């Protein structure tokens, strides 16, 4: 560290003549006006930490999916508020929690005043914010109509800024903020630490984005269980100046209140929160070279654009040696700031020594890059090797796709097993079995259908609709049960009708040689068409997966299977029927078979629509 010559560390306490003076509480009690008195102005230090380019867009996509967004940061409240506004995480006026100064406090400067909410910005600033939101909403509406508003076209940068605003949110926020903007800045609102604080805080959160500093969290949550604390904190948008322990406590309280949490963090201070979250995503910031732009921080571009090409090559060589020492990690340890992990067989001291050598080599080079282990990645099931928070979108998209695909497979397998069990039992009790060619065709087409249905891709955008949470949900039970009843009724009716056309003198031996018959043909065709209906009806499309038409192989296979089944039922393919050992059905039975198959398909689709309302 580089410290000024006049730097003096403020001791927490000073003992003089058997009297202890606690300086830190005293300094906090006196405030900046007293502590910063008598200083000499030497200049201004301006630090800039710009947002990642895609952060506002990612947060907007998450908000459109009806997900609650919360910022938990160690930055000061003013810095956190500005970052939340820039990232469009805070879309309304900000209301911060304060503590009333008590002039009757003790000698230590302890403050026991009541808590109160107070607007962060002045009334004039809030009114300007409302105006900007209204203008943005109007601009988006005009842009949606072709980019023309009162005969004037939106230009480049303005159009890009307009498209990043969500029209519905801008309009709703502007309407809600008109009343909030009129609240005086000095207004003292309700104390959230009281028994009814959770309900009052939730009411405030309808019109404001609430900000809670970490210093007031102990008082705010005093005497509350984790569930009660979570019920109170779920209305807060922004937590500022919080410690690592408080980050973990906040996430734990939200979990106890019944929320499913996903947390992203990039540092050691986020480890506790990442462990407590239901889904933790560690973000590994890529190394930054001051002479290289953000888009050039990848390893290939770094080796091309850095002036110290030889030093970078030496650093890469050292990193390669470190990679070998960690027993063949899957990818190079240097690449995009991936955390270095020691192999099982390498000792910790050797690993630390090699890491120290690499860091020294980087520090000695001009504009070198420090290689540091990403502590957050050790506490997270997911690690993003890029600095973007878009990994949250990818995890949610893939997670939802996995969940709905699992439930989809369960439903299809359950229905196929139930319907096939009934059909095969009918044949066995009558001493009839299926032919080898029939079983082969059904198995091949089923395998192809399962292959293509598993290759469906998730939708590129998150939906506000939530998928079922388990295969043992009410949705799955109603869907599978209702569709099975439809198939069972159709199969029973057709089997009963087929009996009238079955030869009574036919020898029935389930262990004997297969002989085609009317009953065998009807059962095979009904089971075949029921499988086609099951795949088509239970295919999970939008809003979680791509539509059936977009999944071209699956759509083409279903069309082929449906055409093939109807052709066999109507007798349009006699040569294929001979290979499958199917007999020609009477005209009345053909008509009953085709009409029943169509009605069953429509009934199953209706059952699925009703079941989806239970999600």
Buried (B, 14 or more C-beta within 10 A) or exposed (E): EEEEEEEEEEEEEEEEEEEEEBEEBBBEBEEEEEEEEEEEEEEEEEEEEEEBEBBBBBBBBBBBBEBEBBBBBBBEBEBBBBBBBEBBBBBBBBBBBBBEEEEEBEEBBEBEBBBBBBBBBEBEBBBEBBEEBBBBBBBBBBBEEEBEBEEEEBEEEEBEEBBEBBBEBBBBBBBBBBEBBEBEEEEEBBBBBEEEBBBBBBEBBEBBBBBBBBBBBEBBBEEBEBEBBBBBBBBBBBBBBBBBEBBBBBBBBBBBBEBEBBBBBBBBBBBBBBBBBEBBBBBBBBBEBEEBEEEBBBBEBBEEBBEBEEBBEBBBEBBEEBBEBBEEBEEBBBBBBBBBBBBEEBEEEEBEEBBEEBBEBBEEBEBBBEBBBBBBBBBBEBBBBBBBBBBBBBBBBEBBBEBBBEBBBBBBEBBBEBBBEBBBEBBEEBEBBBBEBBEEBBEEBBEBBBEBBEEBEBBEEBBEEEBBEEBEBEBBEBBBBBBBEBBBBBBEBBBEBBEEBBEEEEEEEEEEEBBBBBBBBBBBBBBBBBBBBBBBBBBBBEBBBBEBEBBEBBBEBBEEBBEBBBBBBBEEBEEBBEEBBBBEBEEEBBEBBBEBBEEBBEBBBBBBEEBBEEE
